[in-house]
Structure formats: C-alpha cells, structure tokens
Amino acid sequence: NNNSFILKRFNVYILLYYLWSKILTQILMKIFIFLKILFTISLQALFYISYSQYNTNNFNSQFENIKSSYISGDFNLVISLLNNIKKDENKLKTNQQIAVDNMSGLIYSKLGFYNKAIENYKSALNKNSDIINEVKILNNIAVAYKNIFKYKKSIDYYIYAIQAITNSHLSQEEKLIQLEYLYYNLGIVYFNRKDYLKSTDYYRKSLRIKKEYYYGFNIGIQND
C-alpha cells in the first residue's frame, strides 16, 4: 500500500511537471513571438528614420549644389540637377517639392522661358500653405507675366499678393518687409504700361517703407 501511494504521488508529480512544462513552453513561445514582432517593428522604424534622414540630407546636399550653380550662372547645369531631383519627386517632402518648383521657375525665367517658369511657379503655389512663400511665389509669377508683356495679369497677381499679405496674421513689421518689394515691382509694371501716376504712387509707397526698414532680398524672389 505504501509503495502504491508513493507511485501515485510520483505519477501526480510527473503529470504536474508535464503540465507546467507545457504551460511554460507556451508562455515562452508567446514571449518569443512578441519579442520578434517588437524587433521587426523597431527595425522598420529605424529603417524609416534612417531613410528619411538620408533622403533629407541627400536633398539638402543636392539643393546646395543647385544654389551654387545658380549663383555662378550655370543655369543649364541647374536644370539638369533639378530634373534629376524631380525623377523622385514623390519621395520629397512638400516643402522640398515647393523649393524645387520655385527654383525651376527662377531658372526658366533667367533663360527666357517664361511660360515654363509660370507653370513651375503655379505648381509650387498649389502645394504651398505658408503665407511668406505664397507671396514670394505670387511675386515671381507676376514678374514672369510682366516679362512677356502681359501687364494686366502681372498686376492682378501683385494685387492678390498685396491683399494676401495685408490680411495675413504676420506682424506689422513682417508685412511691411513683404509689401516693400511688392510695391516696388508693381511700380515697374505700371511704368512699363506708361501709367506714370500709378507707377510713382507705388514707388513712393515702397520708398516710404524702405526708409523705416533695411534688409536684403532672398534668392527665391525675383526683384526687377
């Protein structure tokens, strides 16, 4: 009887050990699967961050080359570099796409391809949500229309830009900085139309602001 009791206890221990081993194995398997999923997600996140950083750094490097070529006057090289970037435009951030479109517009304007310039400026404008960029792009479109003697369209874009900056959330000083070059360029358009009274009026508005604030112009703005 004693042996039988010991045997039963032994069998119970064996059964408990078996059940515990099975439960432990299942727990370990779940932990392993969880860690595997976590590792995969972490690896994907790391890859995405690294790729995004690479993409940003790569774009910045290319765009610095473009700006250097622009300043040196090698516009054909600039167009070639911009076209290379545009091949992967869907990988660019919105602000990068805007910069590429606006720079393309500036180059085509320099080469005298004003309709092509306007096309790129409008593409940049459609993607933009920043008021300062919007006004700069509107100014560039107006300059391009002026250069192909479409003075009415040029004036319309300047008026639109002036209204946009006047009604914006910017500080008074920031508004005046933008309005100064808009008034000056609008004065040029009216002068070309031989409307000397309006031309003088806008020149005076520009000069009045310039007396109060002094600053340099951005490479992204055309100022004639």
Secondary structure by P-SEA (a helix, b strand, c coil): caaaaaaaaaaaaaaaaaaaaaaaaaaaaaaaaaaaaaaaaaaaaaaaaaaaaaaaaaaaaaaaaaaaaaaacaaaaaaaaaaaaacccccccaaaaaaaaaaaaaaaaaacaaaaaaaaaaaaaaacccaaaaaaaaaaaaaaaaaacaaaaaaaaaaaaaaaaaaccccaaaaaaaaaaaaaaaaaaaaaacaaaaaaaaaaaaaaaaaabbbbbccccccc
